[in-house]
Amino acid sequence: MNNKQKILEIITSKTCPISTKEILNIIWTDINKTTVYRNIEKLLNTWILLEDFWKNWEKIYSFKQTHHHHFICDVCGKKENIWCFINSEIENLENKFWFKVKNHSFVLNWICKECNKKI
């Protein structure tokens, strides 16, 4: 299995987006940091991955076929999948105006129930 396949396997095994730091923590003995970043860029350029942003604008990645939106807790980092109307609206716009959206980002910052209790 090549490096790109290893990275893709890690990302597709997750139910929520994963950061580069998390990927590096999983495979730090197998692949160096530069190789991870280079392969993520290749996967983004071929539209296999989606890129989004987390707190402090840290990039997170998910497999494109399973694109959905997330709440990500600003305190503990807990990630929750959410349904969002925006995917169907984008599809309607594409059909109406005959264009194709390559990617979109929808970020909702929140504090989860458990962290909110501590505040």
N, C-alpha and C positions, 0 to 999 in steps of 0.2 A: 504494500500500500504506500503510495507516495504522500508527501507532506500535505498537498492540497486535499487529498482524499481523507487524511486523518483529521484535518481541521473541519472539513465539511461533515464528517461523521460526528464529531463533537457537537457542532452546531445543530445538526438535525436531531440529535438525541435529546435535546432540551425542549421543554414545552414553552419556555419563555426565552427572550433574547439573552445573549451572553456577550460579555465584554471581552476585549482582547486580553485583559489581565486574567480573567477567569480561564480563558483558553490556555494561556501560558502556564497557569498554575496546574493545569491538567497534564500538559505535555512538555513541561520545562526541561526534562531530561532528554527528550527526543528531538526537539526542533528549537532552533534559536529564535530570538525575538524578531529579527529582521525578516527571516523566512516566513514567520506567521503573518506579519504585516503585508509582505509582498503577496502572499497567497490569498489573503483576504481581499486585497485590492483586485486581484485577478478574478476572484469569484464575484465581486461586485460588478466589475466591468462586463461580465458575461450574464448578468442579471440573475444569477443563481441565489445570491444573498440580498437581503434588504438591510439597510443601515438606518439606525435611529439614534436618538440621543437620550442620555440619562442625566442625573443630576451633575452639575458642573460640566455639562456638555460632553461627558464621556460617551464615546460611540459604543453602541451595542448592535449585535447582528443576529438575524434570524433567517431561516430558510424561506425563500420567496413563496413557494407553494402553500405554506402554512401562514401567510401573512395575516396578522391580526394586531390589535392594539392592546396596550397594557397600561395599567396603573403601576408605578414603581415607587415604593415608599422612600422618601428622601432621608429617613432616619436609619432604617435597618436594611434597606435594599430589597425587601420582599416584592415579588412581582406577581401581579394578578392579570390574567387574560380578561379582556372585556370585548363585548360585541360593540361595533360602532357602525352607524349608518353611512359613514363616509365612503366605504368601499362601493356600495350600491349607487351612491350619488356620483362618484367618479365614473362608474360604468355608464350611467345615464348621460353624463356630459360627453364621454368619448363617443357614444353612439350618435348623439345629437350634432356634435361639431366635427366628427370624423378625425379625431386625433387619439394618440395613445399616451397615457401617463406612464412614464418609466418607474417612478417611485414617488412616494409621499411620506410625510412624517406628521404624526399627531401625538404630541406629548402632553400628558396630564401629570403634574406633580401632585403628590398627596402624602399624607401621613396615615399609615395603617392604624387599625383599631387598637392593636396592642401598644404601639408606640404613642398613640394619642393618650392612652390611659396614664402613661408615665410622665407626660408633660404637665 
